[in-house]
Amino acid sequence: MKKTILLTLLITQLYACSSFEMSAENKQNQKFSKFSQQFTNPDHIQKTDEEKILAELQIMTPYILSLNTQLVNMQGKMPENRDNLYLDFANLNAAYSEYLVFHHCIDLSEKYFLNAEYTYLKLLQDSPYDENLLYNISIFYARNSVPFDDDQHQQIRTQLLEKSKLYAEKNQEINTDNQQYRQHYYAVLSELLNALDKQKIRKDQQKALIQTLQPFLFELLEQPNMDYDSGNFFILVKYYDQYLKAYYPQQKKSWLKQYQNKILAFYNSHQDENTQRNNTISAQLYALLDQPEKTLYFLKLLKFTEKDNYTPQDILDEQLFDKMRHLKAFQVWFAQYSQEYQAYLEQNPKVCNSLQSSVHSEIKLLNNQRSKNVLEINKNVSEAPKSSPKLEQKSVK
């Protein structure tokens, strides 16, 4: 597991469906809408679902493509009763793309990523201030940044997070009183800060990001009942501590001592159940608080899974563990953990595990000629995402 936020793709409709005669076309659209909303969360997709998803996309992709060239209204916009269809199509492509990446099939996932991106942006042309759509697009880019959280691909991750920030920022400006959009915006800023820090670039931008996030951190510390993800909270604590160490070393010595109880009070009241993500974050938090016994306790709870691994290299790269590396108990655990990880990789090689890896269904891209602003996904990536960037799902109105 690389990072700590988990964004949940929002299922929403841009407009309430109006009453109309049930034509054959409308029956097909409603059938697809019902189908797609089963799988908008990629965690709900199983390998046995792939055949059904591919069959639906084989029908709907050329149909959506045909709609791009016909039946627009006098203002050049698509009919409103098709906005829902486009959104369902984008969401399903986005979810299936992420599913493929989780199963080491980044090369196969590219067409679905681009289909989703193209469709989201087409919708945005007609509704540039739609808050739910802006939210979906920002989440889409943030989720897709996760698999590139490694030493070789931080630049791609940064590009995706900057796109996510763009739409989250716009939504925040339009909806200043919406706490969910505000928290999402801060989560994206935290991830962008992490990406820049790993590349050791743009120090001035990193400083500005921390200064933007600082008031929200202290707001959380003073309001422990505020609903906010514990992992996102830890990112704020970690980078504010780094900021003080770099610019205000005297304050760095006192702030953790002063706020330790409030930090633990908030974290312990919001943390997830006994999950890989929670154990990883807890280990880092107690390392930051210089509590090696608790740090080692949570490290020993780590397990290897297909979707969520905290690798030995991750542990070597994490500076928070530096004070523990001389401890015999840590050394013994780390040696065993490294051996178990190598054995796990031998039994679970990182190869594409998808229906399409043996039976390839060719689905045409909606945009035959890619726009210049479409990100070129690096095809040499074989690492599955470590975790997904966390935001509570917004209820559908």
Secondary structure, 3 states (H helix, E strand, C coil): CCCCCCECCCCCCCCCCCCCCCCHHHHHHHHHHHHHCCCCCHHHCCHHHHHHHHHHHHHHHHHHHHHCCCCCCCCCCCCHHHHHHHHHHHHHHHHHHHHHHHCCCHHHHHHHHHHHHHHHHHHHHHCCCCHHHHHHHHHHHHHHHHHHCCCCCHHHHHHHHHHHHHHHHHHHHHCCCCHHHHHHHHHHHHHHHHHHHHHCCCHHHHHHHHHHHHHHHHHHHHCCCCCCCHHHHHHHHHHHHHHHHHHCHHHHHHHHHHHHHHHHHHHHHHCCCCCHHHHHHHHHHHHHCCCHHHHHHHHCCCCCCCCCCCCHHHHHHCHHHHHHCCCHHHHHHHHHHHHHHHHHHHHCCCCCCCHHHCCCCCCCCCCCCCCCCCCCCCCCCCCCCCCCCCECCCCCC
